Amino acid sequence: METTDVIVIGAGFAGLVAARELGRSGHAVIVLEARDRVGGRTWTDHVLGHDLELGGTWVHWIQPHVWAEIARYGRRIVRSPVAEEAYWLGAGDAPRKGTLNDFLSLIDDGQRRIVEDALTAIPRAIDPTVGSITELDGQSLQQRIDDLNLDDEARSANESVWVGHVNAPLKSVGLSSALRWASATGGHWPLMHEASATYRVAGGMSAFSAAIAADVSGDIRLNSTVTAIDHHKNGATVTLSDGGEIRARRVVMTLPVNAVDTIAVTPALPDVWRQANRERVASQGIKVWIKVRGRLPRFFAYASQHHPISVLKSEFIEEDHSILVGFGPDHAAIDVTSIEQVQAALSVWRDDLEVLGVAAHDWMKDPLSQNTWMTHRPGQLTRDLPQLQLADGVLHFAGCDTADLWGGFIDGAIESGLREARLVSAALAG
């Protein structure tokens, strides 16, 4: 039977960083990736005539772990277009049109009040379960917005902004998601918005992850689906779908919470993992790229959380077409492969958009992810996060679902990979 020091399951950012660091510490590492590519829930694909990010996209210099990697590999960032026009919905879903400043004025009071206690709830963003968050974690984001008593227009606008952040119905999302990200940006909501939706990596996320993969000294084996892990105090045996087995002294799992049940683990995973997997995380939405006819003025649009596409914005403007990206809270509410359904969804704002093509990946139906990005349900953050970070004997856990600072982001994935590489290396040295 083949043997190694460490098996890393998953070649997303968490797995690649963990494998790179473990190799640099002198350990033999094998990375097993079920997909035919590296990158996990980041994926740059050439569709609709452009290189488009079907998964995770935006980064920022306030995110220290991803920024260190951007600097390390000499990547550049580019800014999404600044909107010239803004669209939103007023009372009774009546469409409104204005400027960027008009919309910011509409949401400023609500956005400030939603996260006004972020720095008392989570005084240090690197310790997201310490502070008055322990008393607030049972609340949903919807409850917080309801308590503000905003008028219909401001309420709809503020709700849709948060759908863009959490990719789920707001009643399903813990207030903790808003407070932890606001804490990470010093309680400043415009900076939080900028950090999560403004700058992308030039050349694409797939090229970025490939650069990290090139620095991994061990094997990265694609199309290698792990079906079982049998672990004990001295090591673990990992079984693949083709019947192959590999023995390792340590294993690092990087699967999202929603997908850990795709591997049969013996002894069973800790209770916290099984409970979280049964409950599922909150995110359940969509991201869709849309090609429309004509060179349009740069714009963004917000509907409400009750529309299948709640957020829409320009990303690429060409002479004869424009490329838009849209987000919605419920993947079951729209078939994002249907031009007709997407066309109908856009008509809530404007009827002059002719959809020529669409591109998306349904991360909810993808068995290796089963969600988009980590957003906690009420109560999950403080109950689960500290335990999700603990090793179970020789079995370690990484991934953005287990991050402290920017959980749900690429930065969080990298943070967790660094953490587990350090812990595994120390355990092997001991």
ChimeraX attribute file (.defattr): number of C-alpha atoms within 10 A of each C-alpha:
attribute: neighborCount
match mode: 1-to-1
recipient: residues
	/A:1	7
	/A:2	9
	/A:3	16
	/A:4	15
	/A:5	20
	/A:6	28
	/A:7	28
	/A:8	25
	/A:9	28
	/A:10	31
	/A:11	29
	/A:12	29
	/A:13	33
	/A:14	33
	/A:15	34
	/A:16	32
	/A:17	27
	/A:18	31
	/A:19	35
	/A:20	22
	/A:21	22
	/A:22	26
	/A:23	21
	/A:24	13
	/A:25	14
	/A:26	11
	/A:27	20
	/A:28	18
	/A:29	26
	/A:30	24
	/A:31	24
	/A:32	23
	/A:33	24
	/A:34	19
	/A:35	16
	/A:36	10
	/A:37	17
	/A:38	25
	/A:39	27
	/A:40	24
	/A:41	23
	/A:42	20
	/A:43	23
	/A:44	20
	/A:45	18
	/A:46	12
	/A:47	16
	/A:48	15
	/A:49	9
	/A:50	11
	/A:51	13
	/A:52	22
	/A:53	26
	/A:54	23
	/A:55	23
	/A:56	20
	/A:57	21
	/A:58	21
	/A:59	24
	/A:60	21
	/A:61	14
	/A:62	15
	/A:63	20
	/A:64	17
	/A:65	19
	/A:66	21
	/A:67	16
	/A:68	14
	/A:69	18
	/A:70	18
	/A:71	11
	/A:72	11
	/A:73	12
	/A:74	11
	/A:75	16
	/A:76	13
	/A:77	18
	/A:78	13
	/A:79	13
	/A:80	15
	/A:81	16
	/A:82	14
	/A:83	17
	/A:84	13
	/A:85	17
	/A:86	21
	/A:87	24
	/A:88	25
	/A:89	21
	/A:90	19
	/A:91	13
	/A:92	8
	/A:93	15
	/A:94	11
	/A:95	17
	/A:96	18
	/A:97	16
	/A:98	13
	/A:99	15
	/A:100	17
	/A:101	12
	/A:102	13
	/A:103	21
	/A:104	14
	/A:105	12
	/A:106	16
	/A:107	19
	/A:108	15
	/A:109	14
	/A:110	20
	/A:111	21
	/A:112	15
	/A:113	15
	/A:114	22
	/A:115	22
	/A:116	17
	/A:117	17
	/A:118	28
	/A:119	22
	/A:120	15
	/A:121	24
	/A:122	25
	/A:123	21
	/A:124	18
	/A:125	22
	/A:126	15
	/A:127	13
	/A:128	28
	/A:129	23
	/A:130	15
	/A:131	16
	/A:132	15
	/A:133	25
	/A:134	17
	/A:135	11
	/A:136	17
	/A:137	24
	/A:138	18
	/A:139	19
	/A:140	23
	/A:141	26
	/A:142	18
	/A:143	14
	/A:144	17
	/A:145	20
	/A:146	12
	/A:147	10
	/A:148	13
	/A:149	11
	/A:150	15
	/A:151	10
	/A:152	14
	/A:153	19
	/A:154	23
	/A:155	20
	/A:156	24
	/A:157	27
	/A:158	24
	/A:159	25
	/A:160	29
	/A:161	20
	/A:162	23
	/A:163	28
	/A:164	25
	/A:165	21
	/A:166	29
	/A:167	28
	/A:168	26
	/A:169	22
	/A:170	24
	/A:171	16
	/A:172	20
	/A:173	28
	/A:174	28
	/A:175	29
	/A:176	31
	/A:177	24
	/A:178	22
	/A:179	28
	/A:180	30
	/A:181	28
	/A:182	26
	/A:183	27
	/A:184	24
	/A:185	21
	/A:186	16
	/A:187	22
	/A:188	18
	/A:189	23
	/A:190	14
	/A:191	16
	/A:192	20
	/A:193	17
	/A:194	15
	/A:195	19
	/A:196	18
	/A:197	16
	/A:198	17
	/A:199	19
	/A:200	20
	/A:201	19
	/A:202	13
	/A:203	14
	/A:204	20
	/A:205	26
	/A:206	19
	/A:207	17
	/A:208	21
	/A:209	22
	/A:210	18
	/A:211	17
	/A:212	19
	/A:213	24
	/A:214	12
	/A:215	15
	/A:216	22
	/A:217	18
	/A:218	20
	/A:219	14
	/A:220	23
	/A:221	19
	/A:222	16
	/A:223	13
	/A:224	20
	/A:225	20
	/A:226	22
	/A:227	16
	/A:228	17
	/A:229	22
	/A:230	16
	/A:231	23
	/A:232	16
	/A:233	11
	/A:234	10
	/A:235	18
	/A:236	23
	/A:237	22
	/A:238	24
	/A:239	20
	/A:240	18
	/A:241	13
	/A:242	10
	/A:243	9
	/A:244	12
	/A:245	16
	/A:246	16
	/A:247	21
	/A:248	22
	/A:249	21
	/A:250	26
	/A:251	28
	/A:252	26
	/A:253	19
	/A:254	29
	/A:255	25
	/A:256	27
	/A:257	25
	/A:258	23
	/A:259	17
	/A:260	21
	/A:261	18
	/A:262	14
	/A:263	17
	/A:264	16
	/A:265	17
	/A:266	13
	/A:267	11
	/A:268	13
	/A:269	16
	/A:270	14
	/A:271	12
	/A:272	16
	/A:273	19
	/A:274	16
	/A:275	13
	/A:276	19
	/A:277	16
	/A:278	12
	/A:279	13
	/A:280	21
	/A:281	26
	/A:282	25
	/A:283	28
	/A:284	26
	/A:285	27
	/A:286	30
	/A:287	27
	/A:288	23
	/A:289	27
	/A:290	26
	/A:291	24
	/A:292	21
	/A:293	17
	/A:294	15
	/A:295	14
	/A:296	17
	/A:297	12
	/A:298	18
	/A:299	20
	/A:300	24
	/A:301	28
	/A:302	30
	/A:303	30
	/A:304	25
	/A:305	25
	/A:306	16
	/A:307	18
	/A:308	26
	/A:309	33
	/A:310	30
	/A:311	28
	/A:312	24
	/A:313	23
	/A:314	23
	/A:315	20
	/A:316	18
	/A:317	18
	/A:318	11
	/A:319	9
	/A:320	10
	/A:321	17
	/A:322	22
	/A:323	26
	/A:324	20
	/A:325	23
	/A:326	23
	/A:327	25
	/A:328	30
	/A:329	30
	/A:330	22
	/A:331	23
	/A:332	13
	/A:333	15
	/A:334	17
	/A:335	16
	/A:336	24
	/A:337	16
	/A:338	12
	/A:339	18
	/A:340	13
	/A:341	14
	/A:342	22
	/A:343	19
	/A:344	13
	/A:345	17
	/A:346	23
	/A:347	13
	/A:348	20
	/A:349	21
	/A:350	13
	/A:351	10
	/A:352	10
	/A:353	16
	/A:354	16
	/A:355	19
	/A:356	16
	/A:357	19
	/A:358	21
	/A:359	21
	/A:360	20
	/A:361	19
	/A:362	21
	/A:363	21
	/A:364	19
	/A:365	12
	/A:366	12
	/A:367	13
	/A:368	22
	/A:369	19
	/A:370	20
	/A:371	27
	/A:372	26
	/A:373	26
	/A:374	26
	/A:375	29
	/A:376	29
	/A:377	27
	/A:378	23
	/A:379	20
	/A:380	21
	/A:381	24
	/A:382	20
	/A:383	15
	/A:384	18
	/A:385	20
	/A:386	16
	/A:387	15
	/A:388	21
	/A:389	19
	/A:390	15
	/A:391	17
	/A:392	17
	/A:393	14
	/A:394	20
	/A:395	23
	/A:396	20
	/A:397	25
	/A:398	33
	/A:399	31
	/A:400	28
	/A:401	28
	/A:402	28
	/A:403	27
	/A:404	21
	/A:405	24
	/A:406	27
	/A:407	25
	/A:408	25
	/A:409	24
	/A:410	26
	/A:411	26
	/A:412	26
	/A:413	30
	/A:414	27
	/A:415	28
	/A:416	29
	/A:417	30
	/A:418	22
	/A:419	19
	/A:420	27
	/A:421	25
	/A:422	15
	/A:423	15
	/A:424	24
	/A:425	19
	/A:426	11
	/A:427	12
	/A:428	13
	/A:429	9
	/A:430	6
